[in-house]
Amino acid sequence: MTKALTGDPRGICLSRWDEWNKVKQSAYAFVSLSGPEGQQDIRGLATALSDTLGPEEVVIKALTRALSSIEVQPASQPAK
């Protein structure tokens, strides 16, 4: 019979014992804008390590990051 020298019978990794009850959550936001000047594609990623599920928080953070990187350019003026 083989016996493990280290480890937890519940399968918890000892190297991250302080995080075993936390949930890692990730959300990607992909935004595509099309206009007269062309198309702009933005990607945003957010991750969270939390005691509880909070998908709203992670999705809002990803969207906020994506939208904050959009460059708004003034509309071109017609020639007079």
Summary of the structure (lengths in Angstrom):
residues: 80
radius of gyration: 22.7
end to end distance: 90.5
largest distance: 90.5
contacts: 149
relative contact order: 0.20
helix: 25%
strand: 32%
